[in-house]
């Protein structure tokens, strides 16, 4: 079961038709849609009707909120320890969804973008959570784990450690393979690898690794 979480990461009113259809298709392919606060503005701009809105409502447009049933809105205080995106993500976990898409999760605010990537690490193991954009997909690996990336030849894959060290790194199906390697937050050796075909395999033994998959369009 898939849940789509819409954030307020970009102004969706002036998107190209191709980008509009990307977000609309993700909504159509999802079983449940949660808007994190101003994510309801995103939904409105795209013609998507959310199932639930969560947050302190400091960026959601009042007129849009008034058009939605009150029983679909959960309001939190503005002074809180968690972002609205985090609250929405964990509501999806609480509701039992095993696949969670977060979008648009990358914005002009680097701090918000990094926080959105970090919050993926808070999802329990066994749940697939990732940020999806028209030309980029971001996911994380924590502890011993393995993931297969599906794409096209020539697509770029960047690997960035989210912990001090990531060890036991194995990469296959990429231009620059690795066997029992390591990454450090002080290095840049995981930037701009390339897919050799339609699939690539990435595994680690310890640490936290961010995977950035740039797609051909």
N, CA, C and O of each residue as an XYZ file, in Angstrom:
868
protein
N       0.848     -1.198      0.000
C       0.000      0.000      0.000
C       0.884      1.248      0.000
O       1.844      1.346      0.764
N       0.546      2.180     -0.857
C       1.391      3.366     -1.037
C       0.696      4.631     -0.537
O      -0.488      4.861     -0.782
N       1.477      5.436      0.169
C       1.015      6.746      0.625
C       1.905      7.823      0.003
O       3.131      7.707      0.009
N       1.277      8.863     -0.529
C       2.003     10.009     -1.069
C       1.889     11.169     -0.089
O       0.790     11.538      0.324
N       3.028     11.738      0.280
C       3.054     12.915      1.148
C       3.470     14.113      0.311
O       4.560     14.137     -0.261
N       2.600     15.098      0.244
C       2.888     16.308     -0.517
C       3.391     17.397      0.420
O       2.763     17.699      1.435
N       4.533     17.982      0.065
C       5.123     19.075      0.824
C       4.962     20.385      0.055
O       4.423     20.414     -1.052
N       5.439     21.456      0.664
C       5.355     22.781      0.051
C       6.717     23.169     -0.526
O       7.146     24.316     -0.409
N       7.395     22.189     -1.155
C       8.779     22.374     -1.560
C       8.998     23.246     -2.772
O      10.100     23.753     -2.978
N       7.962     23.433     -3.585
C       8.123     24.280     -4.765
C       6.766     24.839     -5.159
O       5.727     24.285     -4.801
N       6.783     25.941     -5.900
C       5.562     26.538     -6.415
C       5.134     25.758     -7.651
O       5.798     25.807     -8.686
N       4.030     25.044     -7.538
C       3.599     24.167     -8.626
C       2.633     24.845     -9.595
O       2.061     24.185    -10.462
N       2.449     26.147     -9.455
C       1.494     26.824    -10.337
C       2.041     27.074    -11.729
O       1.262     27.229    -12.670
N       3.358     27.118    -11.890
C       3.934     27.406    -13.198
C       4.728     26.255    -13.778
O       5.658     26.475    -14.553
N       4.385     25.054    -13.424
C       5.130     23.888    -13.887
C       4.883     23.619    -15.366
O       3.851     23.997    -15.920
N       5.847     22.963    -15.987
C       5.624     22.443    -17.330
C       4.585     21.336    -17.260
O       4.365     20.748    -16.201
N       3.950     21.056    -18.382
C       2.936     20.003    -18.395
C       3.548     18.655    -18.026
O       2.899     17.834    -17.378
N       4.788     18.426    -18.434
C       5.458     17.160    -18.112
C       5.655     17.005    -16.609
O       5.432     15.926    -16.060
N       6.075     18.084    -15.939
C       6.260     18.029    -14.490
C       4.919     17.910    -13.773
O       4.805     17.166    -12.799
N       3.909     18.629    -14.241
C       2.566     18.510    -13.644
C       2.090     17.064    -13.690
O       1.582     16.541    -12.698
N       2.253     16.425    -14.833
C       1.774     15.053    -14.977
C       2.568     14.087    -14.117
O       2.039     13.058    -13.696
N       3.844     14.403    -13.847
C       4.629     13.556    -12.952
C       3.960     13.478    -11.576
O       3.727     12.388    -11.054
N       3.655     14.639    -10.996
C       3.045     14.670     -9.662
C       1.634     14.087     -9.679
O       1.252     13.359     -8.762
N       0.867     14.398    -10.705
C      -0.504     13.890    -10.795
C      -0.500     12.367    -10.900
O      -1.324     11.696    -10.279
N       0.429     11.823    -11.687
C       0.507     10.364    -11.820
C       0.877      9.706    -10.496
O       0.338      8.653    -10.157
N       1.804     10.326     -9.737
C       2.161      9.767     -8.429
C       0.941      9.732     -7.520
O       0.753      8.781     -6.761
N       0.112     10.768     -7.595
C      -1.110     10.801     -6.781
C      -2.090      9.711     -7.215
O      -2.690      9.033     -6.381
N      -2.242      9.555     -8.513
C      -3.178      8.546     -9.028
C      -2.727      7.134     -8.677
O      -3.559      6.240     -8.520
N      -1.422      6.926     -8.553
C      -0.897      5.597     -8.247
C      -0.829      5.317     -6.749
O      -0.412      4.234     -6.339
N      -1.236      6.285     -5.932
C      -1.158      6.130     -4.471
C      -2.527      5.804     -3.881
O      -3.564      6.182     -4.426
N      -2.505      5.094     -2.751
C      -3.744      4.704     -2.089
C      -4.251      5.763     -1.120
O      -5.432      5.786     -0.774
N      -3.348      6.642     -0.685
C      -3.706      7.649      0.320
C      -2.786      8.842      0.123
O      -1.607      8.676     -0.190
N      -3.323     10.054      0.307
C      -2.528     11.271      0.102
C      -2.600     12.142      1.351
O      -3.682     12.524      1.798
N      -1.431     12.450      1.906
C      -1.336     13.330      3.070
C      -0.607     14.601      2.659
O       0.456     14.542      2.041
N      -1.176     15.742      3.002
C      -0.497     17.020      2.782
C       0.101     17.497      4.097
O      -0.582     17.545      5.121
N       1.382     17.849      4.060
C       2.036     18.421      5.240
C       1.904     19.932      5.151
O       2.625     20.582      4.393
N       0.979     20.492      5.930
C       0.750     21.942      5.990
C       0.620     22.552      4.595
O      -0.370     22.298      3.909
N       1.609     23.360      4.156
C       1.533     24.024      2.862
C       1.523     23.078      1.685
O       1.352     23.514      0.547
N       1.701     21.800      1.931
C       1.544     20.815      0.871
C       0.142     20.842      0.286
O      -0.080     20.389     -0.837
N      -0.811     21.379      1.059
C      -2.178     21.497      0.544
C      -2.230     22.535     -0.583
O      -3.082     22.446     -1.467
N      -1.325     23.515     -0.556
C      -1.222     24.470     -1.665
C      -0.731     23.758     -2.929
O      -1.203     24.018     -4.035
N       0.239     22.844     -2.728
C       0.742     22.035     -3.837
C      -0.383     21.202     -4.438
O      -0.555     21.166     -5.657
N      -1.146     20.534     -3.581
C      -2.248     19.690     -4.047
C      -3.271     20.513     -4.824
O      -3.741     20.096     -5.883
N      -3.606     21.672     -4.294
C      -4.600     22.527     -4.943
C      -4.126     22.969     -6.323
O      -4.905     22.969     -7.277
N      -2.849     23.347     -6.435
C      -2.299     23.801     -7.715
C      -2.306     22.697     -8.757
O      -2.380     22.969     -9.955
N      -2.228     21.448     -8.303
C      -2.174     20.306     -9.213
C      -3.527     19.641     -9.412
O      -3.645     18.702    -10.199
N      -4.553     20.118     -8.705
C      -5.870     19.517     -8.821
C      -5.984     18.185     -8.114
O      -6.784     17.334     -8.502
N      -5.179     18.001     -7.072
C      -5.188     16.758     -6.300
C      -5.963     16.975     -5.007
O      -5.738     17.963     -4.308
N      -6.868     16.065     -4.686
C      -7.651     16.193     -3.459
C      -7.042     15.301     -2.373
O      -7.022     14.080     -2.526
N      -6.551     15.882     -1.290
C      -5.887     15.083     -0.244
C      -6.881     14.341      0.640
O      -8.040     14.732      0.775
N      -6.395     13.265      1.233
C      -7.202     12.519      2.199
C      -7.011     13.054      3.608
O      -7.881     12.887      4.463
N      -5.853     13.710      3.858
C      -5.546     14.207      5.196
C      -4.566     15.360      5.087
O      -3.673     15.348      4.240
N      -4.738     16.374      5.962
C      -3.803     17.498      6.039
C      -3.302     17.581      7.467
O      -4.097     17.602      8.406
N      -1.975     17.627      7.640
C      -1.360     17.633      8.965
C      -0.371     18.791      9.060
O       0.389     19.043      8.124
N      -0.381     19.499     10.198
C       0.615     20.536     10.417
C       0.096     21.675     11.258
O      -1.021     21.627     11.774
N       0.924     22.715     11.395
C       0.509     23.872     12.203
C      -0.230     24.914     11.380
O      -0.691     25.919     11.922
N      -0.347     24.687     10.084
C      -1.132     25.517      9.163
C      -0.611     26.952      9.070
O      -1.390     27.886      8.881
N       0.701     27.123      9.201
C       1.259     28.473      9.082
C       1.563     28.833      7.634
O       1.809     30.000      7.329
N       1.551     27.850      6.739
C       1.807     28.150      5.332
C       0.683     27.684      4.409
O       0.702     27.983      3.215
N      -0.284     26.965      4.943
C      -1.434     26.546      4.137
C      -2.339     27.745      3.886
O      -2.611     28.518      4.805
N      -2.805     27.907      2.657
C      -3.687     29.012      2.323
C      -5.063     28.789      2.952
O      -5.672     27.732      2.787
N      -5.534     29.797      3.670
C      -6.770     29.675      4.441
C      -7.959     29.313      3.552
O      -8.795     28.498      3.943
N      -8.042     29.907      2.369
C      -9.166     29.630      1.483
C      -9.215     28.181      1.047
O     -10.294     27.605      0.902
N      -8.030     27.582      0.834
C      -7.986     26.165      0.449
C      -8.438     25.297      1.614
O      -9.202     24.351      1.422
N      -7.975     25.610      2.820
C      -8.380     24.828      3.994
C      -9.884     24.880      4.204
O     -10.498     23.873      4.557
N     -10.482     26.049      3.990
C     -11.938     26.190      4.203
C     -12.735     25.347      3.215
O     -13.886     25.000      3.483
N     -12.133     25.016      2.075
C     -12.848     24.222      1.071
C     -12.813     22.728      1.358
O     -13.456     21.944      0.660
N     -12.057     22.329      2.391
C     -11.895     20.910      2.709
C     -12.632     20.544      3.985
O     -12.753     21.382      4.879
N     -13.128     19.318      4.096
C     -13.814     18.884      5.323
C     -12.902     18.997      6.544
O     -11.726     18.638      6.483
N     -13.445     19.493      7.645
C     -12.648     19.690      8.854
C     -12.118     18.386      9.414
O     -11.070     18.368     10.060
N     -12.833     17.286      9.173
C     -12.373     16.006      9.729
C     -11.164     15.450      8.984
O     -10.633     14.404      9.358
N     -10.722     16.144      7.929
C      -9.515     15.734      7.217
C      -8.294     16.535      7.669
O      -7.197     16.332      7.149
N      -8.471     17.430      8.620
C      -7.400     18.334      9.013
C      -6.978     18.069     10.458
O      -7.817     18.074     11.358
N      -5.688     17.840     10.683
C      -5.135     17.663     12.032
C      -4.175     18.823     12.281
O      -3.163     18.958     11.593
N      -4.495     19.653     13.259
C      -3.710     20.852     13.523
C      -2.806     20.647     14.736
O      -3.254     20.189     15.788
N      -1.518     20.996     14.574
C      -0.530     20.933     15.641
C      -0.123     22.356     16.032
O      -0.266     23.279     15.230
N       0.378     22.540     17.241
C       0.869     23.880     17.630
C       2.086     24.278     16.796
O       2.826     23.419     16.317
N       2.286     25.576     16.630
C       3.419     26.053     15.829
C       4.752     25.763     16.509
O       5.744     25.476     15.840
N       4.773     25.838     17.819
C       6.016     25.554     18.556
C       6.065     24.065     18.856
O       5.392     23.580     19.766
N       6.870     23.347     18.082
C       6.972     21.898     18.212
C       8.370     21.459     17.800
O       9.115     22.218     17.180
N       8.716     20.222     18.153
C      10.061     19.715     17.902
C      10.204     19.052     16.542
O      11.324     18.772     16.114
N       9.108     18.795     15.858
C       9.149     18.070     14.589
C       8.619     18.942     13.462
O       7.767     19.803     13.681
N       9.129     18.715     12.254
C       8.598     19.427     11.104
C       7.244     18.834     10.714
O       6.901     17.719     11.105
N       6.489     19.603      9.941
C       5.201     19.101      9.465
C       5.398     17.878      8.569
O       4.584     16.954      8.579
N       6.489     17.880      7.794
C       6.779     16.724      6.950
C       7.022     15.470      7.772
O       6.554     14.388      7.418
N       7.755     15.615      8.871
C       8.021     14.472      9.755
C       6.714     13.933     10.334
O       6.506     12.721     10.394
N       5.836     14.846     10.759
C       4.544     14.425     11.314
C       3.729     13.664     10.275
O       3.109     12.647     10.588
N       3.730     14.158      9.042
C       2.988     13.484      7.977
C       3.587     12.116      7.673
O       2.860     11.141      7.483
N       4.912     12.049      7.627
C       5.597     10.784      7.353
C       5.230      9.734      8.394
O       4.935      8.588      8.054
N       5.249     10.127      9.647
C       4.966      9.155     10.707
C       3.476      8.870     10.873
O       3.104      7.856     11.465
N       2.634      9.738     10.366
C       1.210      9.402     10.291
C       1.012      8.297      9.267
O       0.211      7.388      9.481
N       1.731      8.367      8.165
C       1.656      7.312      7.152
C       2.142      5.979      7.719
O       1.558      4.932      7.441
N       3.215      6.022      8.518
C       3.707      4.810      9.179
C       2.647      4.266     10.135
O       2.375      3.066     10.158
N       2.053      5.158     10.921
C       1.018      4.764     11.882
C      -0.182      4.117     11.190
O      -0.793      3.194     11.728
N      -0.514      4.605      9.999
C      -1.660      4.069      9.259
C      -1.345      2.753      8.560
O      -2.237      2.118      7.997
N      -0.073      2.337      8.594
C       0.281      1.017      8.094
C       0.755      0.938      6.659
O       0.796     -0.149      6.082
N       1.117      2.077      6.066
C       1.595      2.045      4.682
C       3.034      1.549      4.627
O       3.879      1.970      5.417
N       3.302      0.646      3.683
C       4.647      0.069      3.580
C       5.477      0.710      2.474
O       6.650      0.372      2.311
N       4.891      1.625      1.715
C       5.622      2.414      0.726
C       5.176      3.865      0.847
O       3.988      4.171      0.747
N       6.140      4.751      1.063
C       5.822      6.165      1.277
C       6.662      7.014      0.337
O       7.890      6.925      0.333
N       5.990      7.839     -0.462
C       6.661      8.774     -1.356
C       6.519     10.179     -0.793
O       5.433     10.572     -0.367
N       7.598     10.930     -0.788
C       7.600     12.309     -0.300
C       7.939     13.221     -1.461
O       8.960     13.029     -2.122
N       7.085     14.227     -1.723
C       7.321     15.091     -2.880
C       6.485     16.373     -2.773
O       5.390     16.328     -2.212
N       6.956     17.502     -3.286
C       8.343     17.770     -3.658
C       9.181     18.024     -2.404
O       8.852     18.889     -1.592
N      10.253     17.269     -2.258
C      11.036     17.317     -1.024
C      12.305     18.140     -1.105
O      12.964     18.363     -0.089
N      12.658     18.595     -2.301
C      13.860     19.412     -2.484
C      13.419     20.820     -2.896
O      12.687     20.987     -3.871
N      13.867     21.820     -2.151
C      13.414     23.187     -2.395
C      14.593     24.153     -2.397
O      15.751     23.737     -2.357
N      14.285     25.440     -2.446
C      15.323     26.477     -2.393
C      15.863     26.663     -0.979
O      16.826     27.405     -0.783
N      15.260     26.001      0.011
C      15.750     26.051      1.385
C      16.617     24.822      1.644
O      16.080     23.739      1.874
N      17.950     24.962      1.611
C      18.817     23.796      1.837
C      18.554     23.110      3.172
O      18.622     21.884      3.260
N      18.249     23.896      4.226
C      18.009     23.278      5.528
C      16.775     22.383      5.487
O      16.782     21.286      6.047
N      15.713     22.849      4.824
C      14.505     22.027      4.714
C      14.774     20.782      3.881
O      14.306     19.691      4.209
N      15.531     20.951      2.802
C      15.832     19.808      1.935
C      16.624     18.743      2.691
O      16.319     17.555      2.590
N      17.637     19.161      3.446
C      18.440     18.216      4.234
C      17.581     17.556      5.309
O      17.701     16.355      5.549
N      16.713     18.341      5.957
C      15.830     17.772      6.989
C      14.903     16.725      6.389
O      14.620     15.712      7.027
N      14.427     16.958      5.169
C      13.550     15.978      4.519
C      14.290     14.681      4.222
O      13.718     13.597      4.338
N      15.569     14.788      3.837
C      16.367     13.580      3.607
C      16.622     12.858      4.926
O      16.498     11.636      5.001
N      16.976     13.609      5.963
C      17.266     12.998      7.258
C      16.046     12.283      7.835
O      16.184     11.244      8.480
N      14.854     12.836      7.608
C      13.671     12.219      8.232
C      13.369     10.843      7.642
O      12.664     10.048      8.264
N      13.893     10.553      6.447
C      13.717      9.213      5.884
C      14.360      8.158      6.776
O      13.913      7.011      6.817
N      15.425      8.557      7.499
C      16.117      7.618      8.384
C      15.285      7.246      9.605
O      15.596      6.271     10.290
N      14.224      8.016      9.887
C      13.404      7.742     11.068
C      12.322      6.699     10.802
O      11.611      6.295     11.721
N      12.197      6.268      9.562
C      11.172      5.286      9.211
C      11.641      3.882      9.609
O      12.789      3.529      9.342
N      10.786      3.078     10.239
C      11.192      1.725     10.636
C      11.625      0.876      9.448
O      11.132      1.053      8.334
N      12.534     -0.030      9.692
C      12.985     -0.937      8.637
C      11.796     -1.767      8.142
O      10.891     -2.110      8.902
N      11.832     -2.070      6.862
C      10.732     -2.806      6.261
C       9.755     -1.902      5.537
O       8.899     -2.381      4.793
N       9.875     -0.583      5.749
C       9.042      0.389      5.053
C       9.912      1.128      4.041
O      10.973      1.647      4.385
N       9.463      1.171      2.814
C      10.184      1.884      1.763
C       9.748      3.348      1.773
O       8.573      3.649      1.564
N      10.693      4.256      2.015
C      10.392      5.691      2.027
C      11.423      6.411      1.167
O      12.624      6.191      1.322
N      10.964      7.265      0.265
C      11.893      7.982     -0.598
C      11.294      9.302     -1.058
O      10.077      9.480     -1.095
N      12.182     10.215     -1.407
C      11.788     11.491     -1.997
C      11.786     11.314     -3.507
O      12.735     10.781     -4.081
N      10.714     11.764     -4.144
C      10.622     11.637     -5.601
C      10.373     13.006     -6.218
O       9.487     13.748     -5.795
N      11.175     13.320     -7.227
C      11.035     14.538     -8.014
C      11.019     14.138     -9.489
O      11.374     13.005     -9.812
N      10.617     15.033    -10.389
C      10.564     14.659    -11.802
C      11.877     14.095    -12.349
O      11.853     13.210    -13.204
N      13.015     14.590    -11.874
C      14.301     14.121    -12.407
C      15.228     13.548    -11.340
O      16.412     13.337    -11.600
N      14.706     13.295    -10.154
C      15.564     12.850     -9.048
C      14.785     12.004     -8.064
O      13.635     12.301     -7.739
N      15.425     10.943     -7.592
C      14.867     10.118     -6.526
C      15.924      9.965     -5.447
O      17.086      9.689     -5.744
N      15.519     10.144     -4.186
C      16.452     10.062     -3.064
C      15.947      9.028     -2.073
O      14.777      9.046     -1.688
N      16.823      8.135     -1.664
C      16.500      7.156     -0.640
C      17.715      6.948      0.240
O      18.808      7.411     -0.085
N      17.533      6.261      1.343
C      18.626      6.078      2.287
C      18.752      4.606      2.672
O      17.775      3.858      2.689
N      19.989      4.218      2.981
C      20.281      2.907      3.548
C      20.890      3.115      4.924
O      21.757      3.971      5.098
N      20.438      2.333      5.909
C      20.988      2.446      7.260
C      21.318      1.054      7.785
O      20.507      0.132      7.704
N      22.542      0.921      8.331
C      22.944     -0.376      8.843
C      23.140     -1.361      7.699
O      23.265     -0.948      6.547
N      23.168     -2.637      7.995
C      23.367     -3.628      6.942
C      22.142     -3.673      6.048
O      21.029     -3.918      6.513
N      22.355     -3.437      4.767
C      21.220     -3.436      3.858
C      21.665     -3.410      2.408
O      22.832     -3.183      2.091
N      20.684     -3.653      1.532
C      20.958     -3.735      0.099
C      19.777     -3.151     -0.651
O      18.632     -3.269     -0.214
N      20.059     -2.517     -1.786
C      18.993     -1.965     -2.608
C      19.367     -2.087     -4.079
O      20.535     -1.976     -4.450
N      18.349     -2.317     -4.912
C      18.541     -2.351     -6.354
C      17.929     -1.091     -6.941
O      16.793     -0.734     -6.630
N      18.688     -0.429     -7.788
C      18.229      0.780     -8.452
C      17.835      0.422     -9.885
O      18.610     -0.199    -10.612
N      16.628      0.816    -10.281
C      16.177      0.595    -11.654
C      16.219      1.924    -12.409
O      15.739      2.944    -11.915
N      16.793      1.902    -13.600
C      16.893      3.130    -14.371
C      17.331      2.856    -15.784
O      16.932      1.861    -16.390
N      18.157      3.743    -16.313
C      18.647      3.618    -17.677
C      20.154      3.840    -17.717
O      20.726      4.499    -16.848
N      20.775      3.282    -18.731
C      22.214      3.454    -18.903
C      22.573      4.938    -18.963
O      21.928      5.723    -19.658
N      23.619      5.302    -18.217
C      24.099      6.676    -18.218
C      23.507      7.552    -17.134
O      23.994      8.660    -16.911
N      22.467      7.088    -16.452
C      21.900      7.899    -15.382
C      22.894      7.995    -14.219
O      23.602      7.036    -13.915
N      22.933      9.151    -13.584
C      23.913      9.396    -12.536
C      23.397      8.946    -11.162
O      22.228      9.119    -10.820
N      24.309      8.370    -10.404
C      24.036      7.960     -9.027
C      25.115      8.583     -8.140
O      26.305      8.320     -8.318
N      24.690      9.410     -7.185
C      25.624      9.948     -6.206
C      25.334      9.340     -4.853
O      24.175      9.176     -4.469
N      26.394      9.005     -4.127
C      26.283      8.358     -2.820
C      26.962      9.229     -1.788
O      28.163      9.484     -1.879
N      26.198      9.692     -0.800
C      26.733     10.584      0.219
C      26.507      9.989      1.608
O      25.377      9.638      1.948
N      27.565      9.869      2.416
C      27.393      9.349      3.779
C      26.611     10.333      4.633
O      26.846     11.540      4.593
N      25.684      9.798      5.399
C      24.904     10.589      6.344
C      25.345     10.301      7.781
O      24.764     10.821      8.735
N      26.362      9.481      7.919
C      27.011      9.212      9.196
C      28.507      9.469      9.001
O      28.955      9.684      7.875
N      29.267      9.448     10.071
C      30.696      9.758      9.953
C      31.384      8.842      8.961
O      32.222      9.284      8.176
N      31.028      7.555      8.996
C      31.601      6.586      8.053
C      30.511      5.630      7.586
O      29.570      5.324      8.318
N      30.663      5.168      6.354
C      29.840      4.081      5.819
C      30.820      3.019      5.347
O      31.687      3.289      4.516
N      30.679      1.806      5.882
C      31.665      0.771      5.589
C      31.008     -0.475      5.000
O      29.797     -0.681      5.092
N      31.866     -1.298      4.390
C      31.375     -2.507      3.736
C      30.551     -2.190      2.504
O      29.561     -2.863      2.218
N      30.966     -1.154      1.771
C      30.200     -0.710      0.602
C      30.503     -1.608     -0.600
O      31.659     -1.860     -0.940
N      29.433     -2.077     -1.224
C      29.568     -2.859     -2.451
C      28.692     -2.227     -3.515
O      27.501     -2.000     -3.298
N      29.298     -1.940     -4.688
C      28.588     -1.326     -5.807
C      28.774     -2.192     -7.035
O      29.899     -2.559     -7.374
N      27.683     -2.520     -7.703
C      27.777     -3.246     -8.975
C      26.750     -2.665     -9.940
O      25.747     -2.084     -9.528
N      27.019     -2.834    -11.227
C      26.157     -2.255    -12.241
C      26.412     -0.779    -12.449
O      25.624     -0.098    -13.105
N      27.521     -0.269    -11.891
C      27.895      1.133    -12.009
C      29.273      1.257    -12.674
O      30.073      0.323    -12.633
N      29.535      2.388    -13.272
C      30.799      2.624    -13.971
C      31.990      2.459    -13.045
O      33.035      1.944    -13.444
N      31.821      2.904    -11.792
C      32.889      2.773    -10.795
C      32.429      1.805     -9.716
O      31.776      2.217     -8.758
N      32.762      0.507     -9.858
C      32.323     -0.487     -8.879
C      33.142     -0.385     -7.592
O      34.166      0.296     -7.537
N      32.673     -1.064     -6.586
C      33.382     -1.071     -5.311
C      33.099     -2.387     -4.606
O      32.004     -2.938     -4.717
N      34.083     -2.883     -3.886
C      33.932     -4.120     -3.120
C      34.509     -3.902     -1.738
O      35.707     -3.668     -1.582
N      33.647     -3.980     -0.732
C      34.050     -3.787      0.664
C      34.770     -2.445      0.851
O      35.792     -2.367      1.534
N      34.226     -1.405      0.240
C      34.808     -0.074      0.345
C      34.214      0.728      1.492
O      33.433      0.207      2.288
N      34.589      1.995      1.571
C      34.073      2.857      2.637
C      33.949      4.286      2.132
O      34.669      4.709      1.228
N      33.020      5.020      2.734
C      32.836      6.438      2.464
C      32.979      7.193      3.775
O      32.655      6.671      4.842
N      33.464      8.418      3.688
C      33.595      9.283      4.857
C      32.929     10.616      4.576
O      32.906     11.073      3.433
N      32.381     11.250      5.626
C      31.770     12.569      5.450
C      32.816     13.596      5.023
O      32.457     14.678      4.560
N      34.096     13.280      5.169
C      35.161     14.208      4.768
C      35.617     13.997      3.326
O      36.515     14.690      2.847
N      34.992     13.030      2.631
C      35.394     12.736      1.260
C      34.263     12.976      0.282
O      33.124     13.227      0.676
N      34.594     12.894     -1.022
C      33.589     13.100     -2.072
C      33.641     11.988     -3.114
O      33.239     12.194     -4.259
N      34.130     10.819     -2.730
C      34.363      9.761     -3.709
C      33.095      9.044     -4.165
O      33.174      8.114     -4.968
N      31.943      9.452     -3.674
C      30.704      8.806     -4.116
C      29.905      9.641     -5.099
O      28.787      9.271     -5.456
N      30.461     10.763     -5.544
C      29.727     11.684     -6.411
C      29.764     11.240     -7.879
O      30.807     10.841     -8.396
N      28.599     11.319     -8.536
C      28.474     11.166     -9.997
C      29.018      9.856    -10.545
O      29.832      9.847    -11.469
N      28.564      8.753     -9.968
C      28.766      7.458    -10.608
C      27.736      7.338    -11.736
O      26.852      8.186    -11.853
N      27.842      6.296    -12.563
C      26.924      6.166    -13.691
C      26.433      4.729    -13.816
O      27.185      3.782    -13.583
N      25.171      4.577    -14.184
C      24.604      3.257    -14.409
C      25.107      2.700    -15.733
O      25.145      3.406    -16.740
N      25.496      1.415    -15.722
C      25.978      0.747    -16.931
C      24.838      0.133    -17.738
O      24.986     -0.145    -18.928
N      23.712     -0.071    -17.085
C      22.551     -0.674    -17.736
C      21.283     -0.240    -17.048
O      21.170      0.906    -16.614
N      20.311     -1.156    -16.942
C      19.006     -0.825    -16.368
C      18.907     -1.057    -14.868
O      17.943     -0.617    -14.240
N      19.882     -1.739    -14.283
C      19.854     -1.980    -12.841
C      21.238     -1.816    -12.234
O      22.258     -2.043    -12.884
N      21.242     -1.417    -10.969
C      22.483     -1.330    -10.202
C      22.191     -1.814     -8.793
O      21.073     -1.682     -8.294
N      23.205     -2.374     -8.161
C      23.045     -2.890     -6.797
C      23.974     -2.131     -5.858
O      25.156     -1.945     -6.148
N      23.420     -1.697     -4.730
C      24.185     -0.974     -3.711
C      23.930     -1.646     -2.374
O      22.780     -1.843     -1.983
N      25.005     -2.000     -1.670
C      24.832     -2.578     -0.336
C      25.884     -2.013      0.604
O      26.973     -1.631      0.178
N      25.545     -1.965      1.895
C      26.476     -1.507      2.919
C      26.359     -2.431      4.129
O      25.372     -3.148      4.292
N      27.391     -2.396      4.971
C      27.362     -3.197      6.202
C      27.079     -2.337      7.432
O      26.359     -2.767      8.332
N      27.640     -1.122      7.479
C      27.389     -0.229      8.608
C      27.310      1.215      8.115
O      27.860      1.564      7.070
N      26.619      2.037      8.887
C      26.532      3.454      8.577
C      25.206      3.844      7.956
O      24.278      3.039      7.881
N      25.128      5.097      7.510
C      23.927      5.643      6.890
C      24.325      6.291      5.568
O      25.191      7.165      5.531
N      23.689      5.858      4.494
C      24.085      6.285      3.156
C      22.893      6.905      2.433
O      21.816      6.312      2.370
N      23.096      8.106      1.887
C      22.100      8.740      1.043
C      22.375      8.411     -0.414
O      23.509      8.514     -0.881
N      21.322      8.013     -1.134
C      21.450      7.624     -2.535
C      20.637      8.602     -3.382
O      19.432      8.758     -3.189
N      21.320      9.259     -4.326
C      20.702     10.266     -5.172
C      20.729      9.751     -6.615
O      21.793      9.627     -7.222
N      19.548      9.457     -7.148
C      19.435      8.878     -8.483
C      18.860      9.931     -9.431
O      17.678     10.267     -9.352
N      19.702     10.448    -10.326
C      19.284     11.455    -11.296
C      18.829     10.762    -12.568
O      19.601     10.039    -13.198
N      17.569     10.981    -12.950
C      16.986     10.232    -14.047
C      17.020     10.989    -15.374
O      16.922     12.215    -15.422
N      17.162     10.213    -16.446
C      17.038     10.773    -17.798
C      15.578     11.152    -18.038
O      14.673     10.453    -17.583
N      15.350     12.242    -18.742
C      13.977     12.647    -19.040
C      13.837     12.927    -20.524
O      12.753     13.284    -20.985
